[in-house]
Amino acid sequence: MDKRVIFAVAGSGKTTYIIDSLSQDKRSLIVTYTIGNYNNLCEKILKKFSGVWPENICVMKYFTFLYRFCYKPFLSDKVKAKGIFYERNPNNRLRKTNRAYYITSAGYIYSNRLALLIEESGATEKVKKRLEKYFDEFIVDEVQDIAGRDFSFLEQLMTANMNMLFVGDFYQHTYDTSRDGATNKSLFDDFSKYEARFTGQGFMSDRTSLVKSWRCSPSICDFITKNLGIEISSNQTLESGDETSDVVFVSDQSQIDNILDDPSIVKLHYRGSSKFGAGHKNWGETKGEDHYCDVCVLLNKTTAAKYAVQKLHELQPSTKNKLYVAITRAHGKVYLINE
């Protein structure tokens, strides 16, 4: 039984690694959280198999997997929920035996309680058997997005009798599938403890296969390592790499105006990008995207202050991770500008 978790860096080819591992000789289920990554996986699978979708490969967004594959076959007739409500239950004082702990008054399951509902209803072992029946391997892409009670549920699925491959970047943890009180609240506080949650379930940890970025230049990787404290190196060499690929702080107003007016340069904000229109996105929103040349990263007040005293590594983990995502979108140059 081959069970592996691969810890990768940005631009190292996580999705490509998964696609290369697929074949028409085995039944594969691939689960991922974000819509962007789901679309990226589907596009690359179609390309690999010459535009014809192979019947033995199934790709699901995480909550589709949880609701359709895990919940509906075993609990639909009993619970009779209408669907998923993508908000947290504001009332944490209810007992787990109370239907309202899991389900809204309108009959929708709170997304952060769906995995727990499956567990508490005694359906987990049935889900594992169903996985084993219909698939030969279970793959999770961007596994660092699985959090809260969803991670506890994933831990239980790890013991299913089948091959498993989980791929993710610990430092690209920018979104959570769910949060619920103190459940796994400290999951991402320490990498070694996070890694142990997988190895404790019999997984082999691979820290070497995807540790070099194909996207980012040596200078960008060096900036990230020195300033954010996140270890990353480049697959590019000084000879083959683009020497213009660098991180540059811009303070000259005329140059700033030129960058902001250039439609070929995406502008990335900490938050609030929607009010600026096309060509503007939030830092964390771009995770999984790989089509940018030059990137302009607008530093919010807190980040700008840390950058000024060379202490970006002291940013809150969630902010630092989103900044890491933003900077590593660039194939070319990164412009840093104070917002």
N, C-alpha and C positions, 0 to 999 in steps of 0.2 A: 504494500500500500504506500503510494507516494503522496505525502502531505507536506507542502512547502509554503512558507510565507517569504516573499521577496521584498526587502526594503530597498527602495529605489530613490533616485534623485530626480529633480525636474528635468525633462527633456531627454531622459535616458532610454526612452523607448518602451515604456511599460505596456502600453496597449499593443504595440508591434510585437512584443515578446509573446503576449497572449495569442494574438492572431497567428503567429508562426507556429504555435503549439497545436493549433486545431487541425483536424483531419476528418475525412469522411468515414474513418474506421472506428470512431468512438462517439458516443452520445455526450454532448457537452452542454451544461447549463452555465451561462455567464450572467452574473448579477452585478449591477452598478447603481449608484445612487443618483447622480446628476443626469439631467436630460441631455446636456452637451456631450457627456461621455457615452451615454447610450447611443446617441446618433453617430458619434465617431466610430464606435465599435461596429454598428450595423453597416456603415459605409465601407469600412475596411474589410469586413467579412465578405460583402458582395464583391469587392474588388478582387479578393483572394480567390474566390470561386467563380470568376468570370461572369458576374452579374446574375448568377442563379443561386438563390438561397438554399443551402443544404438542409435537408429535413432533419438531420441528426444534431443540429446546433440550435439552441434556444437562448435568446438574450432577453433579460427582463430588467426593468427598473426595480429598485429595491422594494418599494411598497406594492408594486404589482406582484412581485414574488411573494411577499408576505400575505397579501390579501387573497390572491387567486390560487396560488399553489399551496400555501400553508393553512390558511383560514377556511376558505370556502368548502373544500372537500370534506372537512371533519366537523365544522362548527356552524356552518351557514344555516342549516335547518333548526338548530337549537337556539342560536343567538338571534338570528333573523335581523342582522344589521343591514342598513341600506347602502353602506359604503364607508369611506374614511373621512374624518374631519381633521384637517391639517392644522390643528391648534392643540395646545396643551390643556389638560383639564385643570381649571383654576382651583378646584377643591381637592386638596390633598388629605383632608381629614376623614374621608370616607373609607370604609373597610373594603378590602379586596373582594369580599364576598358580595358587595353591593354592585348591582348592574351599572349604576350611575358612575362608578369608579372608572369604567371603561367606555361607556356609551352615552352620547348626548341625549337630551330629552327628545330630539328629533329622530333618534335611531341611528346615528353615525358613530363609528368607533374612533376615539381619540387616537391620532397617529402614534403618539408616544406610549400608548398602552396596548397597542395591537399585539406586539410580540409577547408581552406579559399575559394577555388574555389567552393566547395559544398555550403558553406554559401552564398557567393556572387551571386551564380546562383539561390538562392531561393529554394534549395532542402532540407534544413534541416528538415522542418516539414514533408516532404514526407518520409525522412529517419526514423523519429520518428514513423510515422504511420506504416512503414514497420517492424520496430522492434516489435511494439505492435501486428502486425498481425501474425508474424512467431514465436515469442518467448513469454514465460511467465516471464522469468527473464533474466536480462543482468548482467553479471559478468565481472569485470575487475581485473585481477591478476597483481600484481606489478604496481599498479596505479601510483606510484611515477615516473615511466618512461614516463608518458604522459606529455608533456611539450609544450612550444611555442603555436602556433596557434591550435595545436591538443588539448590542455587543454581547450581552449575557445570553441572548437567544442564539446568536451565532456560535458562541462557545459550545453550546450544547449540540449544535449541528456538526461541529468539528469532529465529533466522535462517530459519525456515520461511516459505514464500511464502504468507502469509495475513495478514489483519488481526489485530492483537492489542491488548488493553487490559488493563493491569495497574494495580490500585488498592491503595494501602496507606498506612499512617501509620508513618513511620520510628520514631517514639517509642512506638508500641504494639507494638514487638518484645519480647514477653514469653515466647514459646514458640518453639522451633526444631523444624522437621520432623526434623532430625537433627544430630548432631555427630560428627566423626570426626577425632581428633587436631588438627592445626593447619590443616586444610583450611577456608579461609574464616573462620578464627577471628577475624580483625579486620574482618570484613565490616561490622559495625555501629558501628565506632569513629568513623567520620567520615562525615557525611551527603554531602558533596560527592563523596567517593570512591565511596560507594555509588551515588549518582546516575549517576556516570560509567560504572558497570558496565552500565547500561541504554543510555545515549546512545552508548556505544561499540559497541553492537549495532544502531545505527540508530533507536533509539527517541526520540521527542520527549518531553521532560520538561515536565510541566504542574504548576506550583506555585501556580496561581492559582484554578483552578476550584472547589476544595473546601477553602478556607482559613478558612472561618467556620463556627462550630458553631451548629446549630439547637437543640441540646439544652441547652447550658450558657449561663448568664446572663453578662452583661458582667463582673460582679464575680467569678464563678468563673474565667472566662478570664483576668482581670487577676491573680488570685491565682496561677494556674499560670505565667503569663509571668514575673511578678516573683520567685516563689519557686523554681520548678523550672527556669526558664530555657528553657522550651519556648514558642515563639511560637504563640499561639492567640487568635483574636478571636471575637466572638459576632455572629450574625445578628440577635439581639434588640436592640432599642433601649431606652434608659432609659424611654421612654414605654410601650412594649409589654411590656418585660421584667418579670418578677416581682421586685419590690424585696426580697422576703424570700429570694430565692435568693442565698446568700452562703456563705462558708466561715467557720465559727466554731469556735474552740478552747474546749472545755468542761472546766472543772476542778472545778466544784461537784458534790459527790457525789450530792446529791439529784436534780440535773438529769441527771447521768450515769445514775442508776438509772432515771429516767423514759424516757430514750432507749433504754436497753438492754431495757426491758420493753415498748416499743412495737413490736408486730408489723408495723406498716406501714413501719418504718424498717429497711432491710437493714443488717446489720453485716458490714463487710469487714475481713478480717484479712490480714496479710502471709503467714502460712501457718497450718496447723493448724485451719482452720475446722470441719472435720468433727466434731471432738470437742464442738462447741457445738450441733449439731443444726440444725433448720430455721431459715431466716432468716439464716444465717451463711455467708459464702463467702470465698474467698481473693481478694486484689486482682486478680491476673491472670486468674482464672477467669471474671470478669464481662465480659471483652472481647467486644464485639459486642452486649451486652444493652442494651436501651433503654427499659425499662419501670419504672424506679425514680423516685420523686419525691424524698423526702429520703433521704440516705445517711449512715451513720455509718462513718467510717474509723478503725479502731483502729491507732494507731501503735506499732510494735514499738520496742524499746529504742533501737536505732541511729537509727531515723527520728525518734523523739521528741527525742533529743539534738540532732540536726541542726536540727530545727524550733525548738527552744528558743533557738538562737543564729542563727536565720534563714539557715541554710546547707543547705537541702534540695537545692539545685543540686549540692552536693558528694557526694550519694549515689552509690553504684555505679550505672552505667547501667541494669542489669537491675532494681534496686530502684526507681530513680526512674521507670522506664517503667511498672512495675506500679502505683506510687502514682498516676501520671498517669491510668492506666486507671481506677483506683478512684474518684478525685475526679470524673472526667468522666462517670461513670454518672448523676449527679444532674440531674434536671430542676428540682429545688427546692434545698433547703439541704443543705450538707455540714457534718456535725459531726465534728470531730477530737477524739479521746479517746486518752489514753495507755493502752496495753494493760496 
